[in-house]
């Protein structure tokens, strides 16, 4: 990655982000790296969740917004994700798919856990991370669930590399759950994790949707 994206820059967290400067080259590499992983350029919300780009508010303040900066960089593809006709079919499909997965997963969780324990899009600190779901196992403890779709095991590896850095500062167990692709087996995922150059910390696990649903009561233990 380093040799391909010479200007890739990591966003600082919290108050350390104050005063951090970004060049057009930094942002271009961040946008292209996102596109390599997800197959499309990010929306404003997706930019805020991607650690290799400044916040969408910072882009608006310094460069006149996402549409303007992509025009300056001469990037191909639709420039404005907020307008229906200019949004790519792939982006529409990805957004729709993500909403379907989240709704289906929420229904599953609500069936097996009380409503008070299931929180959507909770911001977790330290780390200032917005997770898909946070399941309270007690008044002060819980488990983070982060869902993502991947086309193949190579894509799983790339996404996990990003999420690893995103969640490294949190103090709760984290489950990365591969959804929507039954072709990716748990055996493939386990081999990929074993072969990582940087091992995942013990509080992070990568599992597929089937394994989670078959073992949710072991993975998330409610404390009385």
C-alpha positions as CSV (number, residue, x, y, z in Angstrom):
1,X,0.0,0.0,0.0
2,X,2.8,2.4,1.0
3,X,4.5,2.2,-2.5
4,X,1.2,2.6,-4.3
5,X,-0.1,5.5,-2.3
6,X,2.9,7.7,-1.4
7,X,0.7,10.6,-0.1
8,X,-1.6,8.5,2.0
9,X,-2.2,10.2,5.4
10,X,-3.9,9.0,8.6
11,X,-6.3,11.2,10.4
12,X,-5.5,12.1,14.0
13,X,-8.2,11.4,16.6
14,X,-9.9,13.8,19.0
15,X,-8.2,17.1,19.9
16,X,-5.1,15.9,18.1
17,X,-6.9,16.5,14.8
18,X,-6.9,20.3,15.4
19,X,-4.5,22.0,13.1
20,X,-3.8,18.9,11.0
21,X,-3.3,20.0,7.4
22,X,-4.2,18.0,4.2
23,X,-3.0,18.5,0.7
24,X,-4.9,17.6,-2.5
25,X,-2.4,14.8,-3.0
26,X,-3.2,13.4,0.5
27,X,-6.9,13.5,-0.3
28,X,-6.5,12.0,-3.8
29,X,-4.6,9.0,-2.4
30,X,-7.2,8.6,0.4
31,X,-10.1,8.6,-2.1
32,X,-8.3,6.2,-4.5
33,X,-7.5,3.8,-1.6
34,X,-11.1,3.8,-0.5
35,X,-12.2,3.1,-4.1
36,X,-9.7,0.2,-4.3
37,X,-11.3,-1.4,-1.3
38,X,-15.0,-0.7,-1.7
39,X,-15.3,-0.3,-5.5
40,X,-16.6,3.3,-5.4
41,X,-15.7,6.7,-4.1
42,X,-17.1,7.5,-0.6
43,X,-20.1,9.6,0.4
44,X,-19.7,12.3,3.0
45,X,-20.7,9.9,5.8
46,X,-18.3,7.3,4.5
47,X,-15.5,9.9,4.5
48,X,-16.1,10.6,8.1
49,X,-15.7,6.9,8.9
50,X,-12.5,6.4,6.8
51,X,-9.3,7.2,8.7
52,X,-7.2,8.0,5.6
53,X,-9.3,11.1,4.8
54,X,-10.1,14.3,6.6
55,X,-13.6,14.8,7.9
56,X,-16.2,15.9,5.3
57,X,-16.6,19.1,7.3
58,X,-12.9,19.8,6.8
59,X,-13.1,19.1,3.1
60,X,-16.0,21.5,2.9
61,X,-14.2,24.2,4.8
62,X,-10.8,23.9,3.0
63,X,-11.7,22.8,-0.5
64,X,-15.3,23.8,-1.1
65,X,-16.8,20.3,-0.6
66,X,-16.6,16.8,-2.0
67,X,-17.9,17.6,-5.4
68,X,-15.5,20.5,-5.9
69,X,-12.5,18.6,-4.7
70,X,-13.2,15.6,-7.0
71,X,-13.6,18.0,-10.0
72,X,-10.2,19.6,-9.0
73,X,-8.6,16.1,-8.9
74,X,-10.2,15.0,-12.2
75,X,-11.6,11.8,-10.6
76,X,-13.8,9.7,-12.8
77,X,-17.3,8.6,-11.9
78,X,-20.3,10.5,-10.4
79,X,-19.3,13.6,-8.5
80,X,-22.2,14.1,-6.2
81,X,-23.6,11.2,-4.1
82,X,-26.4,13.4,-2.9
83,X,-28.2,13.7,-6.2
84,X,-30.1,10.6,-7.4
85,X,-29.3,10.8,-11.1
86,X,-25.6,11.3,-10.6
87,X,-25.2,8.5,-8.1
88,X,-23.7,5.4,-9.6
89,X,-25.6,2.1,-9.8
90,X,-22.9,0.5,-7.6
91,X,-23.3,3.1,-4.9
92,X,-27.1,2.7,-4.9
93,X,-26.8,-1.0,-4.7
94,X,-24.2,-0.8,-1.9
95,X,-26.3,1.6,0.2
96,X,-29.4,-0.4,-0.3
97,X,-27.6,-3.6,0.6
98,X,-26.1,-2.1,3.8
99,X,-29.6,-0.9,4.9
100,X,-31.1,-4.3,4.3
101,X,-28.3,-6.1,6.2
102,X,-28.5,-3.7,9.2
103,X,-32.3,-4.0,9.4
104,X,-32.2,-7.8,9.1
105,X,-29.5,-7.9,11.8
106,X,-31.4,-5.6,14.1
107,X,-34.4,-7.8,13.8
108,X,-32.3,-10.9,14.7
109,X,-30.7,-9.1,17.6
110,X,-34.0,-7.8,18.9
111,X,-35.4,-11.3,18.8
112,X,-32.6,-12.7,21.1
113,X,-31.8,-9.7,23.3
114,X,-34.0,-7.2,25.1
115,X,-34.5,-3.9,23.3
116,X,-32.7,-1.9,26.0
117,X,-29.5,-3.9,25.3
118,X,-29.3,-3.3,21.5
119,X,-28.0,0.1,20.4
120,X,-27.5,1.1,16.8
121,X,-24.7,3.5,15.7
122,X,-23.4,4.1,19.1
123,X,-20.3,6.3,19.4
124,X,-17.8,4.4,21.5
125,X,-15.0,6.1,23.4
126,X,-12.1,6.1,23.6
127,X,-11.6,6.1,19.9
128,X,-14.7,8.1,18.9
129,X,-15.9,5.2,16.8
130,X,-19.5,4.9,15.5
131,X,-20.2,1.2,15.4
132,X,-23.1,-0.6,13.7
133,X,-24.4,-2.2,16.9
134,X,-23.4,-2.1,20.6
135,X,-24.9,-4.9,22.8
136,X,-24.9,-4.1,26.5
137,X,-23.9,-7.2,28.5
138,X,-24.2,-5.3,31.8
139,X,-24.7,-1.7,32.8
140,X,-21.2,-0.7,31.9
141,X,-19.9,-3.4,29.6
142,X,-20.8,-4.6,26.1
143,X,-19.8,-6.0,22.7
144,X,-19.3,-4.1,19.5
145,X,-20.7,-5.5,16.2
146,X,-19.3,-4.1,12.9
147,X,-21.0,-5.5,9.8
148,X,-19.5,-5.5,6.3
149,X,-20.0,-7.1,2.9
150,X,-17.0,-8.5,1.0
151,X,-16.9,-9.9,-2.5
152,X,-14.1,-12.3,-1.6
153,X,-11.5,-13.2,1.0
154,X,-9.0,-10.6,-0.4
155,X,-11.6,-7.9,0.1
156,X,-12.2,-9.2,3.6
157,X,-8.5,-8.8,4.4
158,X,-8.4,-5.2,3.1
159,X,-11.5,-4.2,5.1
160,X,-10.2,-5.9,8.3
161,X,-6.9,-3.9,7.9
162,X,-8.8,-0.7,8.0
163,X,-11.2,-1.7,10.8
164,X,-8.3,-3.0,12.9
165,X,-6.9,0.6,13.0
166,X,-10.3,2.1,13.5
167,X,-11.1,0.1,16.6
168,X,-7.6,-0.4,18.1
169,X,-8.3,2.2,20.9
170,X,-11.6,0.8,22.1
171,X,-11.9,-1.1,25.4
172,X,-14.7,-3.5,24.4
173,X,-14.7,-6.8,22.5
174,X,-15.2,-6.2,18.8
175,X,-16.8,-8.7,16.3
176,X,-16.3,-8.0,12.6
177,X,-19.1,-9.8,10.9
178,X,-19.0,-10.6,7.1
179,X,-22.5,-10.5,5.9
180,X,-24.3,-11.2,2.6
181,X,-21.8,-13.6,1.1
182,X,-22.1,-17.3,2.1
183,X,-19.3,-18.2,-0.3
184,X,-16.7,-16.8,2.2
185,X,-16.3,-19.7,4.7
186,X,-15.1,-19.3,8.3
187,X,-12.2,-21.6,7.4
188,X,-11.0,-19.0,4.8
189,X,-11.4,-16.2,7.3
190,X,-9.4,-18.1,9.9
191,X,-6.6,-18.8,7.5
192,X,-6.5,-15.2,6.5
193,X,-6.3,-14.1,10.1
194,X,-3.5,-16.6,10.9
195,X,-1.5,-15.3,8.0
196,X,-1.7,-11.6,8.9
197,X,1.6,-9.9,9.3
198,X,0.2,-7.9,12.3
199,X,-1.9,-10.3,14.5
200,X,-5.3,-9.1,15.5
201,X,-5.5,-8.3,19.3
202,X,-7.5,-10.8,21.3
203,X,-10.5,-8.5,21.7
204,X,-11.1,-8.5,18.0
205,X,-12.7,-11.5,16.1
206,X,-13.6,-11.9,12.4
207,X,-16.5,-14.2,11.7
208,X,-19.1,-14.8,9.0
209,X,-22.8,-14.2,9.5
210,X,-23.7,-17.9,9.8
211,X,-21.1,-18.5,12.6
212,X,-22.4,-15.5,14.5
213,X,-26.0,-16.5,14.3
214,X,-25.3,-20.1,15.4
215,X,-23.1,-19.0,18.3
216,X,-24.4,-15.5,19.3
217,X,-25.1,-16.7,22.9
218,X,-21.5,-17.8,23.3
219,X,-20.0,-14.7,21.6
220,X,-22.2,-12.3,23.6
221,X,-22.6,-13.4,27.2
222,X,-25.2,-11.4,29.2
223,X,-24.2,-10.8,32.8
224,X,-26.9,-11.0,35.4
